[in-house]
Amino acid sequence: MSDVTGATITIDGKQFDLSALSEEARSQITNLQVVDQRIAEAQQTLAILQTARAAYARALQGALPAQEQQAETISAE
């Protein structure tokens, strides 16, 4: 945010001129933007992991013996 001349930001429905904000306020805005980006990345990673988990669960179901076959194996012992 090096060039803030004429730039505005809306916070809680109120518009602010960035050049009128303190350095601390601009720094906190930058921090929020970074955190929002990290949250978006984490949500994307979570979606990928949930998809992978579902695929592994389906693969496990395919690797398990059928329920009837498993019951016969237990009965034969």
N, CA, C and O atoms as a Tripos MOL2 file, in Angstrom:
@<TRIPOS>MOLECULE
protein
  308   307    77     0     0
PROTEIN
NO_CHARGES

@<TRIPOS>ATOM
      1 N           0.8210   -1.1920    0.0000 N.3       1 MET1
      2 CA          0.0000    0.0000    0.0000 C.3       1 MET1
      3 C           0.8610    1.2500    0.0000 C.2       1 MET1
      4 O           0.6330    2.1660    0.7910 O.2       1 MET1
      5 N           1.8210    1.2920   -0.8580 N.am      2 SER2
      6 CA          2.7220    2.4440   -0.8610 C.3       2 SER2
      7 C           2.0600    3.6930   -1.4360 C.2       2 SER2
      8 O           2.3130    4.7970   -0.9530 O.2       2 SER2
      9 N           1.2080    3.5380   -2.4720 N.am      3 ASP3
     10 CA          0.5440    4.6980   -3.0610 C.3       3 ASP3
     11 C          -0.9280    4.6640   -2.6810 C.2       3 ASP3
     12 O          -1.7130    3.9360   -3.2880 O.2       3 ASP3
     13 N          -1.3040    5.4540   -1.6740 N.am      4 VAL4
     14 CA         -2.6780    5.4430   -1.1700 C.3       4 VAL4
     15 C          -3.4380    6.7150   -1.5270 C.2       4 VAL4
     16 O          -4.5580    6.9210   -1.0600 O.2       4 VAL4
     17 N          -2.8390    7.5650   -2.3490 N.am      5 THR5
     18 CA         -3.4750    8.8190   -2.7250 C.3       5 THR5
     19 C          -4.7580    8.5390   -3.4960 C.2       5 THR5
     20 O          -4.7320    7.8870   -4.5400 O.2       5 THR5
     21 N          -5.8720    9.0280   -2.9840 N.am      6 GLY6
     22 CA         -7.1630    8.8610   -3.6400 C.3       6 GLY6
     23 C          -7.8000    7.5050   -3.4380 C.2       6 GLY6
     24 O          -8.9430    7.2940   -3.8420 O.2       6 GLY6
     25 N          -7.0920    6.5930   -2.8270 N.am      7 ALA7
     26 CA         -7.6320    5.2600   -2.5990 C.3       7 ALA7
     27 C          -8.5350    5.2780   -1.3760 C.2       7 ALA7
     28 O          -8.2640    5.9600   -0.3880 O.2       7 ALA7
     29 N          -9.6140    4.5120   -1.4690 N.am      8 THR8
     30 CA        -10.5360    4.4180   -0.3340 C.3       8 THR8
     31 C         -10.7630    2.9570    0.0170 C.2       8 THR8
     32 O         -10.4970    2.0580   -0.7810 O.2       8 THR8
     33 N         -11.2520    2.7440    1.2120 N.am      9 ILE9
     34 CA        -11.5960    1.4070    1.6900 C.3       9 ILE9
     35 C         -12.8880    1.5260    2.4770 C.2       9 ILE9
     36 O         -13.1210    2.5170    3.1680 O.2       9 ILE9
     37 N         -13.7230    0.5080    2.3650 N.am     10 THR10
     38 CA        -14.9710    0.4810    3.1110 C.3      10 THR10
     39 C         -14.8440   -0.5350    4.2340 C.2      10 THR10
     40 O         -14.5460   -1.7080    4.0130 O.2      10 THR10
     41 N         -15.0800   -0.0460    5.4520 N.am     11 ILE11
     42 CA        -15.0070   -0.8920    6.6480 C.3      11 ILE11
     43 C         -16.2960   -0.6930    7.4210 C.2      11 ILE11
     44 O         -16.6580    0.4270    7.7820 O.2      11 ILE11
     45 N         -16.9840   -1.8030    7.6690 N.am     12 ASP12
     46 CA        -18.2550   -1.7570    8.4010 C.3      12 ASP12
     47 C         -19.2280   -0.7490    7.7900 C.2      12 ASP12
     48 O         -19.9250   -0.0300    8.5060 O.2      12 ASP12
     49 N         -19.2650   -0.7060    6.4600 N.am     13 GLY13
     50 CA        -20.1940    0.1670    5.7720 C.3      13 GLY13
     51 C         -19.7770    1.6230    5.6770 C.2      13 GLY13
     52 O         -20.5070    2.4380    5.1130 O.2      13 GLY13
     53 N         -18.6230    1.9620    6.2160 N.am     14 LYS14
     54 CA        -18.1340    3.3420    6.1700 C.3      14 LYS14
     55 C         -16.9310    3.4160    5.2490 C.2      14 LYS14
     56 O         -16.0610    2.5460    5.2800 O.2      14 LYS14
     57 N         -16.8830    4.4540    4.4320 N.am     15 GLN15
     58 CA        -15.7830    4.6220    3.5000 C.3      15 GLN15
     59 C         -14.7070    5.5290    4.1070 C.2      15 GLN15
     60 O         -15.0000    6.5730    4.6900 O.2      15 GLN15
     61 N         -13.4520    5.0930    3.9480 N.am     16 PHE16
     62 CA        -12.3230    5.8350    4.4930 C.3      16 PHE16
     63 C         -11.3190    6.1150    3.3920 C.2      16 PHE16
     64 O         -11.0740    5.2670    2.5340 O.2      16 PHE16
     65 N         -10.7430    7.2990    3.4160 N.am     17 ASP17
     66 CA         -9.6510    7.6630    2.5250 C.3      17 ASP17
     67 C          -8.3750    7.0900    3.1370 C.2      17 ASP17
     68 O          -7.9960    7.4550    4.2500 O.2      17 ASP17
     69 N          -7.7210    6.1980    2.4130 N.am     18 LEU18
     70 CA         -6.5250    5.5500    2.9620 C.3      18 LEU18
     71 C          -5.4390    6.5440    3.3340 C.2      18 LEU18
     72 O          -4.7250    6.3440    4.3170 O.2      18 LEU18
     73 N          -5.3070    7.6010    2.5690 N.am     19 SER19
     74 CA         -4.2490    8.5650    2.8690 C.3      19 SER19
     75 C          -4.5120    9.3080    4.1810 C.2      19 SER19
     76 O          -3.5910    9.8800    4.7640 O.2      19 SER19
     77 N          -5.7690    9.3010    4.6490 N.am     20 ALA20
     78 CA         -6.0990    9.9750    5.9040 C.3      20 ALA20
     79 C          -5.9280    9.0610    7.1180 C.2      20 ALA20
     80 O          -5.9800    9.5190    8.2590 O.2      20 ALA20
     81 N          -5.7250    7.7730    6.8640 N.am     21 LEU21
     82 CA         -5.5820    6.8270    7.9740 C.3      21 LEU21
     83 C          -4.1540    6.8360    8.5010 C.2      21 LEU21
     84 O          -3.2080    7.1490    7.7790 O.2      21 LEU21
     85 N          -4.0210    6.4900    9.7620 N.am     22 SER22
     86 CA         -2.6890    6.4060   10.3710 C.3      22 SER22
     87 C          -1.9160    5.2350    9.7770 C.2      22 SER22
     88 O          -2.4860    4.3300    9.1690 O.2      22 SER22
     89 N          -0.6250    5.2810    9.9680 N.am     23 GLU23
     90 CA          0.2280    4.1740    9.5100 C.3      23 GLU23
     91 C          -0.1940    2.8860   10.1980 C.2      23 GLU23
     92 O          -0.1870    1.8180    9.5850 O.2      23 GLU23
     93 N          -0.5610    2.9840   11.4730 N.am     24 GLU24
     94 CA         -1.0280    1.8020   12.2240 C.3      24 GLU24
     95 C          -2.2840    1.2140   11.5840 C.2      24 GLU24
     96 O          -2.3780   -0.0020   11.4140 O.2      24 GLU24
     97 N          -3.2460    2.0610   11.2300 N.am     25 ALA25
     98 CA         -4.4800    1.5900   10.6060 C.3      25 ALA25
     99 C          -4.1820    0.9360    9.2610 C.2      25 ALA25
    100 O          -4.7290   -0.1250    8.9600 O.2      25 ALA25
    101 N          -3.3270    1.5470    8.4520 N.am     26 ARG26
    102 CA         -2.9680    0.9680    7.1550 C.3      26 ARG26
    103 C          -2.2410   -0.3640    7.3430 C.2      26 ARG26
    104 O          -2.4210   -1.2980    6.5620 O.2      26 ARG26
    105 N          -1.4270   -0.4350    8.3790 N.am     27 SER27
    106 CA         -0.7290   -1.6850    8.6740 C.3      27 SER27
    107 C          -1.7210   -2.7870    9.0560 C.2      27 SER27
    108 O          -1.5710   -3.9350    8.6360 O.2      27 SER27
    109 N          -2.7210   -2.4390    9.8400 N.am     28 GLN28
    110 CA         -3.7270   -3.4220   10.2410 C.3      28 GLN28
    111 C          -4.5600   -3.8740    9.0340 C.2      28 GLN28
    112 O          -4.9590   -5.0350    8.9510 O.2      28 GLN28
    113 N          -4.8170   -2.9600    8.1100 N.am     29 ILE29
    114 CA         -5.5260   -3.3290    6.8790 C.3      29 ILE29
    115 C          -4.7030   -4.3400    6.0870 C.2      29 ILE29
    116 O          -5.2320   -5.3270    5.5760 O.2      29 ILE29
    117 N          -3.4120   -4.0810    5.9930 N.am     30 THR30
    118 CA         -2.5240   -5.0190    5.3050 C.3      30 THR30
    119 C          -2.5400   -6.3760    6.0080 C.2      30 THR30
    120 O          -2.6030   -7.4200    5.3580 O.2      30 THR30
    121 N          -2.4820   -6.3510    7.3430 N.am     31 ASN31
    122 CA         -2.5320   -7.6070    8.1040 C.3      31 ASN31
    123 C          -3.8160   -8.3700    7.8170 C.2      31 ASN31
    124 O          -3.7870   -9.5860    7.6290 O.2      31 ASN31
    125 N          -4.9410   -7.6670    7.7830 N.am     32 LEU32
    126 CA         -6.2220   -8.3110    7.4810 C.3      32 LEU32
    127 C          -6.2250   -8.9170    6.0830 C.2      32 LEU32
    128 O          -6.7350  -10.0190    5.8840 O.2      32 LEU32
    129 N          -5.6630   -8.2070    5.1210 N.am     33 GLN33
    130 CA         -5.6110   -8.7230    3.7530 C.3      33 GLN33
    131 C          -4.7670   -9.9930    3.6750 C.2      33 GLN33
    132 O          -5.1330  -10.9490    2.9900 O.2      33 GLN33
    133 N          -3.6370   -9.9950    4.3800 N.am     34 VAL34
    134 CA         -2.7720  -11.1770    4.3980 C.3      34 VAL34
    135 C          -3.4990  -12.3530    5.0470 C.2      34 VAL34
    136 O          -3.4620  -13.4710    4.5340 O.2      34 VAL34
    137 N          -4.1570  -12.0990    6.1700 N.am     35 VAL35
    138 CA         -4.8730  -13.1650    6.8760 C.3      35 VAL35
    139 C          -6.0310  -13.6830    6.0280 C.2      35 VAL35
    140 O          -6.2640  -14.8910    5.9720 O.2      35 VAL35
    141 N          -6.7590  -12.7800    5.3680 N.am     36 ASP36
    142 CA         -7.8500  -13.2160    4.4910 C.3      36 ASP36
    143 C          -7.3290  -14.1040    3.3680 C.2      36 ASP36
    144 O          -7.9710  -15.0870    2.9980 O.2      36 ASP36
    145 N          -6.1740  -13.7590    2.8330 N.am     37 GLN37
    146 CA         -5.5680  -14.5730    1.7850 C.3      37 GLN37
    147 C          -5.1850  -15.9510    2.3300 C.2      37 GLN37
    148 O          -5.4120  -16.9700    1.6780 O.2      37 GLN37
    149 N          -4.6100  -15.9710    3.5130 N.am     38 ARG38
    150 CA         -4.2210  -17.2560    4.1220 C.3      38 ARG38
    151 C          -5.4420  -18.1130    4.4330 C.2      38 ARG38
    152 O          -5.4020  -19.3320    4.2650 O.2      38 ARG38
    153 N          -6.5280  -17.4860    4.8850 N.am     39 ILE39
    154 CA         -7.7710  -18.2240    5.1460 C.3      39 ILE39
    155 C          -8.2900  -18.8420    3.8510 C.2      39 ILE39
    156 O          -8.7030  -20.0010    3.8380 O.2      39 ILE39
    157 N          -8.2700  -18.0740    2.7660 N.am     40 ALA40
    158 CA         -8.7290  -18.5880    1.4710 C.3      40 ALA40
    159 C          -7.8690  -19.7720    1.0280 C.2      40 ALA40
    160 O          -8.3870  -20.7650    0.5160 O.2      40 ALA40
    161 N          -6.5560  -19.6620    1.2270 N.am     41 GLU41
    162 CA         -5.6550  -20.7690    0.8900 C.3      41 GLU41
    163 C          -5.9430  -21.9900    1.7490 C.2      41 GLU41
    164 O          -5.9370  -23.1160    1.2510 O.2      41 GLU41
    165 N          -6.1950  -21.7760    3.0340 N.am     42 ALA42
    166 CA         -6.4990  -22.8810    3.9470 C.3      42 ALA42
    167 C          -7.8100  -23.5510    3.5570 C.2      42 ALA42
    168 O          -7.9230  -24.7760    3.6170 O.2      42 ALA42
    169 N          -8.8070  -22.7540    3.1550 N.am     43 GLN43
    170 CA        -10.0850  -23.3270    2.7310 C.3      43 GLN43
    171 C          -9.9050  -24.1620    1.4680 C.2      43 GLN43
    172 O         -10.5260  -25.2150    1.3220 O.2      43 GLN43
    173 N          -9.0600  -23.6950    0.5640 N.am     44 GLN44
    174 CA         -8.7830  -24.4490   -0.6510 C.3      44 GLN44
    175 C          -8.0610  -25.7530   -0.3080 C.2      44 GLN44
    176 O          -8.3800  -26.8070   -0.8570 O.2      44 GLN44
    177 N          -7.0980  -25.6760    0.5940 N.am     45 THR45
    178 CA         -6.3860  -26.8800    1.0350 C.3      45 THR45
    179 C          -7.3430  -27.8510    1.7070 C.2      45 THR45
    180 O          -7.2660  -29.0570    1.4720 O.2      45 THR45
    181 N          -8.2410  -27.3420    2.5390 N.am     46 LEU46
    182 CA         -9.2250  -28.1980    3.2000 C.3      46 LEU46
    183 C         -10.1050  -28.9020    2.1730 C.2      46 LEU46
    184 O         -10.3840  -30.0920    2.3170 O.2      46 LEU46
    185 N         -10.5430  -28.1930    1.1470 N.am     47 ALA47
    186 CA        -11.3690  -28.8010    0.1050 C.3      47 ALA47
    187 C         -10.6080  -29.9220   -0.6040 C.2      47 ALA47
    188 O         -11.1720  -30.9760   -0.8960 O.2      47 ALA47
    189 N          -9.3250  -29.6870   -0.8780 N.am     48 ILE48
    190 CA         -8.4970  -30.7150   -1.5170 C.3      48 ILE48
    191 C          -8.3710  -31.9320   -0.6100 C.2      48 ILE48
    192 O          -8.5060  -33.0680   -1.0640 O.2      48 ILE48
    193 N          -8.1120  -31.6920    0.6750 N.am     49 LEU49
    194 CA         -7.9560  -32.8010    1.6210 C.3      49 LEU49
    195 C          -9.2540  -33.5730    1.8090 C.2      49 LEU49
    196 O          -9.2290  -34.7980    1.9250 O.2      49 LEU49
    197 N         -10.3910  -32.8780    1.8410 N.am     50 GLN50
    198 CA        -11.6720  -33.5590    1.9710 C.3      50 GLN50
    199 C         -11.9570  -34.4150    0.7460 C.2      50 GLN50
    200 O         -12.5020  -35.5120    0.8660 O.2      50 GLN50
    201 N         -11.5920  -33.9200   -0.4300 N.am     51 THR51
    202 CA        -11.7780  -34.6990   -1.6550 C.3      51 THR51
    203 C         -10.8910  -35.9400   -1.6240 C.2      51 THR51
    204 O         -11.3350  -37.0320   -1.9790 O.2      51 THR51
    205 N          -9.6560  -35.7770   -1.2050 N.am     52 ALA52
    206 CA         -8.7360  -36.9140   -1.1080 C.3      52 ALA52
    207 C          -9.2390  -37.9300   -0.0890 C.2      52 ALA52
    208 O          -9.1730  -39.1350   -0.3280 O.2      52 ALA52
    209 N          -9.7400  -37.4510    1.0390 N.am     53 ARG53
    210 CA        -10.2530  -38.3570    2.0690 C.3      53 ARG53
    211 C         -11.4150  -39.1740    1.5330 C.2      53 ARG53
    212 O         -11.4910  -40.3810    1.7640 O.2      53 ARG53
    213 N         -12.3210  -38.5200    0.8170 N.am     54 ALA54
    214 CA        -13.4740  -39.2270    0.2470 C.3      54 ALA54
    215 C         -13.0010  -40.2930   -0.7500 C.2      54 ALA54
    216 O         -13.5570  -41.3900   -0.7920 O.2      54 ALA54
    217 N         -11.9840  -39.9760   -1.5460 N.am     55 ALA55
    218 CA        -11.4490  -40.9390   -2.5030 C.3      55 ALA55
    219 C         -10.8140  -42.1200   -1.7810 C.2      55 ALA55
    220 O         -11.0020  -43.2670   -2.1870 O.2      55 ALA55
    221 N         -10.0640  -41.8510   -0.7160 N.am     56 TYR56
    222 CA         -9.4610  -42.9330    0.0620 C.3      56 TYR56
    223 C         -10.5420  -43.8020    0.7150 C.2      56 TYR56
    224 O         -10.3970  -45.0230    0.7720 O.2      56 TYR56
    225 N         -11.6040  -43.1960    1.1990 N.am     57 ALA57
    226 CA        -12.6930  -43.9540    1.8240 C.3      57 ALA57
    227 C         -13.3610  -44.8550    0.7860 C.2      57 ALA57
    228 O         -13.6870  -46.0050    1.0810 O.2      57 ALA57
    229 N         -13.5660  -44.3320   -0.4420 N.am     58 ARG58
    230 CA        -14.1420  -45.1640   -1.5020 C.3      58 ARG58
    231 C         -13.2020  -46.3080   -1.8580 C.2      58 ARG58
    232 O         -13.6430  -47.4360   -2.0730 O.2      58 ARG58
    233 N         -11.9000  -46.0140   -1.9190 N.am     59 ALA59
    234 CA        -10.9230  -47.0560   -2.2260 C.3      59 ALA59
    235 C         -10.9080  -48.1140   -1.1340 C.2      59 ALA59
    236 O         -10.7810  -49.3040   -1.4230 O.2      59 ALA59
    237 N         -11.0340  -47.6940    0.1040 N.am     60 LEU60
    238 CA        -11.0880  -48.6520    1.2120 C.3      60 LEU60
    239 C         -12.3130  -49.5430    1.0920 C.2      60 LEU60
    240 O         -12.2270  -50.7570    1.2740 O.2      60 LEU60
    241 N         -13.4490  -48.9380    0.7850 N.am     61 GLN61
    242 CA        -14.6710  -49.7410    0.6190 C.3      61 GLN61
    243 C         -14.4750  -50.7950   -0.4650 C.2      61 GLN61
    244 O         -14.9400  -51.9260   -0.3250 O.2      61 GLN61
    245 N         -13.7870  -50.4280   -1.5460 N.am     62 GLY62
    246 CA        -13.5220  -51.3800   -2.6180 C.3      62 GLY62
    247 C         -12.5190  -52.4490   -2.2230 C.2      62 GLY62
    248 O         -12.5350  -53.5460   -2.7830 O.2      62 GLY62
    249 N         -11.6530  -52.1520   -1.2750 N.am     63 ALA63
    250 CA        -10.6240  -53.1030   -0.8520 C.3      63 ALA63
    251 C         -11.1220  -54.0530    0.2350 C.2      63 ALA63
    252 O         -10.5020  -55.0890    0.4740 O.2      63 ALA63
    253 N         -12.2160  -53.7220    0.8890 N.am     64 LEU64
    254 CA        -12.7530  -54.5810    1.9350 C.3      64 LEU64
    255 C         -13.5150  -55.7450    1.3200 C.2      64 LEU64
    256 O         -14.1220  -55.6040    0.2580 O.2      64 LEU64
    257 N         -13.4840  -56.8930    1.9880 N.am     65 PRO65
    258 CA        -14.2780  -58.0180    1.4770 C.3      65 PRO65
    259 C         -15.7680  -57.7000    1.6050 C.2      65 PRO65
    260 O         -16.1900  -56.9380    2.4750 O.2      65 PRO65
    261 N         -16.5400  -58.3000    0.7230 N.am     66 ALA66
    262 CA        -17.9860  -58.0880    0.7700 C.3      66 ALA66
    263 C         -18.5160  -58.5840    2.1050 C.2      66 ALA66
    264 O         -17.9480  -59.5050    2.6900 O.2      66 ALA66
    265 N         -19.5860  -57.9930    2.5900 N.am     67 GLN67
    266 CA        -20.1450  -58.3120    3.9070 C.3      67 GLN67
    267 C         -20.5310  -59.7870    4.0050 C.2      67 GLN67
    268 O         -20.2490  -60.4130    5.0260 O.2      67 GLN67
    269 N         -21.1760  -60.3750    2.9660 N.am     68 GLU68
    270 CA        -21.5970  -61.7800    3.0070 C.3      68 GLU68
    271 C         -20.3880  -62.6990    3.0250 C.2      68 GLU68
    272 O         -20.3590  -63.6900    3.7540 O.2      68 GLU68
    273 N         -19.3850  -62.3620    2.2130 N.am     69 GLN69
    274 CA        -18.1800  -63.1760    2.1590 C.3      69 GLN69
    275 C         -17.4560  -63.1350    3.4960 C.2      69 GLN69
    276 O         -16.9290  -64.1540    3.9420 O.2      69 GLN69
    277 N         -17.4210  -61.9820    4.1410 N.am     70 GLN70
    278 CA        -16.7680  -61.8480    5.4210 C.3      70 GLN70
    279 C         -17.4960  -62.6920    6.4720 C.2      70 GLN70
    280 O         -16.8450  -63.3300    7.2990 O.2      70 GLN70
    281 N         -18.8190  -62.7080    6.4550 N.am     71 ALA71
    282 CA        -19.5940  -63.4960    7.4100 C.3      71 ALA71
    283 C         -19.3190  -64.9760    7.2240 C.2      71 ALA71
    284 O         -19.2280  -65.7070    8.2100 O.2      71 ALA71
    285 N         -19.1840  -65.4420    5.9800 N.am     72 GLU72
    286 CA        -18.8980  -66.8470    5.7150 C.3      72 GLU72
    287 C         -17.5210  -67.2200    6.2400 C.2      72 GLU72
    288 O         -17.3350  -68.3080    6.7840 O.2      72 GLU72
    289 N         -16.5530  -66.3190    6.0800 N.am     73 THR73
    290 CA        -15.1960  -66.5720    6.5510 C.3      73 THR73
    291 C         -15.1860  -66.6950    8.0700 C.2      73 THR73
    292 O         -14.5000  -67.5640    8.6070 O.2      73 THR73
    293 N         -15.9080  -65.8700    8.7520 N.am     74 ILE74
    294 CA        -15.9640  -65.9090   10.2130 C.3      74 ILE74
    295 C         -16.6630  -67.1860   10.6570 C.2      74 ILE74
    296 O         -16.2150  -67.8060   11.6210 O.2      74 ILE74
    297 N         -17.7380  -67.6060   10.0000 N.am     75 SER75
    298 CA        -18.4910  -68.8050   10.3540 C.3      75 SER75
    299 C         -17.6680  -70.0550   10.1620 C.2      75 SER75
    300 O         -17.8210  -71.0170   10.9150 O.2      75 SER75
    301 N         -16.7930  -70.0630    9.1640 N.am     76 ALA76
    302 CA        -15.9980  -71.2480    8.8530 C.3      76 ALA76
    303 C         -14.8870  -71.4760    9.8520 C.2      76 ALA76
    304 O         -14.3400  -72.5770    9.9220 O.2      76 ALA76
    305 N         -14.5480  -70.4900   10.6080 N.am     77 GLU77
    306 CA        -13.4150  -70.6270   11.5470 C.3      77 GLU77
    307 C         -13.7890  -71.4010   12.7350 C.2      77 GLU77
    308 O         -12.9610  -71.6110   13.6210 O.2      77 GLU77
@<TRIPOS>BOND
     1     1     2 1
     2     2     3 1
     3     3     4 2
     4     3     5 am
     5     5     6 1
     6     6     7 1
     7     7     8 2
     8     7     9 am
     9     9    10 1
    10    10    11 1
    11    11    12 2
    12    11    13 am
    13    13    14 1
    14    14    15 1
    15    15    16 2
    16    15    17 am
    17    17    18 1
    18    18    19 1
    19    19    20 2
    20    19    21 am
    21    21    22 1
    22    22    23 1
    23    23    24 2
    24    23    25 am
    25    25    26 1
    26    26    27 1
    27    27    28 2
    28    27    29 am
    29    29    30 1
    30    30    31 1
    31    31    32 2
    32    31    33 am
    33    33    34 1
    34    34    35 1
    35    35    36 2
    36    35    37 am
    37    37    38 1
    38    38    39 1
    39    39    40 2
    40    39    41 am
    41    41    42 1
    42    42    43 1
    43    43    44 2
    44    43    45 am
    45    45    46 1
    46    46    47 1
    47    47    48 2
    48    47    49 am
    49    49    50 1
    50    50    51 1
    51    51    52 2
    52    51    53 am
    53    53    54 1
    54    54    55 1
    55    55    56 2
    56    55    57 am
    57    57    58 1
    58    58    59 1
    59    59    60 2
    60    59    61 am
    61    61    62 1
    62    62    63 1
    63    63    64 2
    64    63    65 am
    65    65    66 1
    66    66    67 1
    67    67    68 2
    68    67    69 am
    69    69    70 1
    70    70    71 1
    71    71    72 2
    72    71    73 am
    73    73    74 1
    74    74    75 1
    75    75    76 2
    76    75    77 am
    77    77    78 1
    78    78    79 1
    79    79    80 2
    80    79    81 am
    81    81    82 1
    82    82    83 1
    83    83    84 2
    84    83    85 am
    85    85    86 1
    86    86    87 1
    87    87    88 2
    88    87    89 am
    89    89    90 1
    90    90    91 1
    91    91    92 2
    92    91    93 am
    93    93    94 1
    94    94    95 1
    95    95    96 2
    96    95    97 am
    97    97    98 1
    98    98    99 1
    99    99   100 2
   100    99   101 am
   101   101   102 1
   102   102   103 1
   103   103   104 2
   104   103   105 am
   105   105   106 1
   106   106   107 1
   107   107   108 2
   108   107   109 am
   109   109   110 1
   110   110   111 1
   111   111   112 2
   112   111   113 am
   113   113   114 1
   114   114   115 1
   115   115   116 2
   116   115   117 am
   117   117   118 1
   118   118   119 1
   119   119   120 2
   120   119   121 am
   121   121   122 1
   122   122   123 1
   123   123   124 2
   124   123   125 am
   125   125   126 1
   126   126   127 1
   127   127   128 2
   128   127   129 am
   129   129   130 1
   130   130   131 1
   131   131   132 2
   132   131   133 am
   133   133   134 1
   134   134   135 1
   135   135   136 2
   136   135   137 am
   137   137   138 1
   138   138   139 1
   139   139   140 2
   140   139   141 am
   141   141   142 1
   142   142   143 1
   143   143   144 2
   144   143   145 am
   145   145   146 1
   146   146   147 1
   147   147   148 2
   148   147   149 am
   149   149   150 1
   150   150   151 1
   151   151   152 2
   152   151   153 am
   153   153   154 1
   154   154   155 1
   155   155   156 2
   156   155   157 am
   157   157   158 1
   158   158   159 1
   159   159   160 2
   160   159   161 am
   161   161   162 1
   162   162   163 1
   163   163   164 2
   164   163   165 am
   165   165   166 1
   166   166   167 1
   167   167   168 2
   168   167   169 am
   169   169   170 1
   170   170   171 1
   171   171   172 2
   172   171   173 am
   173   173   174 1
   174   174   175 1
   175   175   176 2
   176   175   177 am
   177   177   178 1
   178   178   179 1
   179   179   180 2
   180   179   181 am
   181   181   182 1
   182   182   183 1
   183   183   184 2
   184   183   185 am
   185   185   186 1
   186   186   187 1
   187   187   188 2
   188   187   189 am
   189   189   190 1
   190   190   191 1
   191   191   192 2
   192   191   193 am
   193   193   194 1
   194   194   195 1
   195   195   196 2
   196   195   197 am
   197   197   198 1
   198   198   199 1
   199   199   200 2
   200   199   201 am
   201   201   202 1
   202   202   203 1
   203   203   204 2
   204   203   205 am
   205   205   206 1
   206   206   207 1
   207   207   208 2
   208   207   209 am
   209   209   210 1
   210   210   211 1
   211   211   212 2
   212   211   213 am
   213   213   214 1
   214   214   215 1
   215   215   216 2
   216   215   217 am
   217   217   218 1
   218   218   219 1
   219   219   220 2
   220   219   221 am
   221   221   222 1
   222   222   223 1
   223   223   224 2
   224   223   225 am
   225   225   226 1
   226   226   227 1
   227   227   228 2
   228   227   229 am
   229   229   230 1
   230   230   231 1
   231   231   232 2
   232   231   233 am
   233   233   234 1
   234   234   235 1
   235   235   236 2
   236   235   237 am
   237   237   238 1
   238   238   239 1
   239   239   240 2
   240   239   241 am
   241   241   242 1
   242   242   243 1
   243   243   244 2
   244   243   245 am
   245   245   246 1
   246   246   247 1
   247   247   248 2
   248   247   249 am
   249   249   250 1
   250   250   251 1
   251   251   252 2
   252   251   253 am
   253   253   254 1
   254   254   255 1
   255   255   256 2
   256   255   257 am
   257   257   258 1
   258   258   259 1
   259   259   260 2
   260   259   261 am
   261   261   262 1
   262   262   263 1
   263   263   264 2
   264   263   265 am
   265   265   266 1
   266   266   267 1
   267   267   268 2
   268   267   269 am
   269   269   270 1
   270   270   271 1
   271   271   272 2
   272   271   273 am
   273   273   274 1
   274   274   275 1
   275   275   276 2
   276   275   277 am
   277   277   278 1
   278   278   279 1
   279   279   280 2
   280   279   281 am
   281   281   282 1
   282   282   283 1
   283   283   284 2
   284   283   285 am
   285   285   286 1
   286   286   287 1
   287   287   288 2
   288   287   289 am
   289   289   290 1
   290   290   291 1
   291   291   292 2
   292   291   293 am
   293   293   294 1
   294   294   295 1
   295   295   296 2
   296   295   297 am
   297   297   298 1
   298   298   299 1
   299   299   300 2
   300   299   301 am
   301   301   302 1
   302   302   303 1
   303   303   304 2
   304   303   305 am
   305   305   306 1
   306   306   307 1
   307   307   308 2
@<TRIPOS>SUBSTRUCTURE
     1 MET1         2 RESIDUE 1 A MET
     2 SER2         6 RESIDUE 1 A SER
     3 ASP3        10 RESIDUE 1 A ASP
     4 VAL4        14 RESIDUE 1 A VAL
     5 THR5        18 RESIDUE 1 A THR
     6 GLY6        22 RESIDUE 1 A GLY
     7 ALA7        26 RESIDUE 1 A ALA
     8 THR8        30 RESIDUE 1 A THR
     9 ILE9        34 RESIDUE 1 A ILE
    10 THR10       38 RESIDUE 1 A THR
    11 ILE11       42 RESIDUE 1 A ILE
    12 ASP12       46 RESIDUE 1 A ASP
    13 GLY13       50 RESIDUE 1 A GLY
    14 LYS14       54 RESIDUE 1 A LYS
    15 GLN15       58 RESIDUE 1 A GLN
    16 PHE16       62 RESIDUE 1 A PHE
    17 ASP17       66 RESIDUE 1 A ASP
    18 LEU18       70 RESIDUE 1 A LEU
    19 SER19       74 RESIDUE 1 A SER
    20 ALA20       78 RESIDUE 1 A ALA
    21 LEU21       82 RESIDUE 1 A LEU
    22 SER22       86 RESIDUE 1 A SER
    23 GLU23       90 RESIDUE 1 A GLU
    24 GLU24       94 RESIDUE 1 A GLU
    25 ALA25       98 RESIDUE 1 A ALA
    26 ARG26      102 RESIDUE 1 A ARG
    27 SER27      106 RESIDUE 1 A SER
    28 GLN28      110 RESIDUE 1 A GLN
    29 ILE29      114 RESIDUE 1 A ILE
    30 THR30      118 RESIDUE 1 A THR
    31 ASN31      122 RESIDUE 1 A ASN
    32 LEU32      126 RESIDUE 1 A LEU
    33 GLN33      130 RESIDUE 1 A GLN
    34 VAL34      134 RESIDUE 1 A VAL
    35 VAL35      138 RESIDUE 1 A VAL
    36 ASP36      142 RESIDUE 1 A ASP
    37 GLN37      146 RESIDUE 1 A GLN
    38 ARG38      150 RESIDUE 1 A ARG
    39 ILE39      154 RESIDUE 1 A ILE
    40 ALA40      158 RESIDUE 1 A ALA
    41 GLU41      162 RESIDUE 1 A GLU
    42 ALA42      166 RESIDUE 1 A ALA
    43 GLN43      170 RESIDUE 1 A GLN
    44 GLN44      174 RESIDUE 1 A GLN
    45 THR45      178 RESIDUE 1 A THR
    46 LEU46      182 RESIDUE 1 A LEU
    47 ALA47      186 RESIDUE 1 A ALA
    48 ILE48      190 RESIDUE 1 A ILE
    49 LEU49      194 RESIDUE 1 A LEU
    50 GLN50      198 RESIDUE 1 A GLN
    51 THR51      202 RESIDUE 1 A THR
    52 ALA52      206 RESIDUE 1 A ALA
    53 ARG53      210 RESIDUE 1 A ARG
    54 ALA54      214 RESIDUE 1 A ALA
    55 ALA55      218 RESIDUE 1 A ALA
    56 TYR56      222 RESIDUE 1 A TYR
    57 ALA57      226 RESIDUE 1 A ALA
    58 ARG58      230 RESIDUE 1 A ARG
    59 ALA59      234 RESIDUE 1 A ALA
    60 LEU60      238 RESIDUE 1 A LEU
    61 GLN61      242 RESIDUE 1 A GLN
    62 GLY62      246 RESIDUE 1 A GLY
    63 ALA63      250 RESIDUE 1 A ALA
    64 LEU64      254 RESIDUE 1 A LEU
    65 PRO65      258 RESIDUE 1 A PRO
    66 ALA66      262 RESIDUE 1 A ALA
    67 GLN67      266 RESIDUE 1 A GLN
    68 GLU68      270 RESIDUE 1 A GLU
    69 GLN69      274 RESIDUE 1 A GLN
    70 GLN70      278 RESIDUE 1 A GLN
    71 ALA71      282 RESIDUE 1 A ALA
    72 GLU72      286 RESIDUE 1 A GLU
    73 THR73      290 RESIDUE 1 A THR
    74 ILE74      294 RESIDUE 1 A ILE
    75 SER75      298 RESIDUE 1 A SER
    76 ALA76      302 RESIDUE 1 A ALA
    77 GLU77      306 RESIDUE 1 A GLU
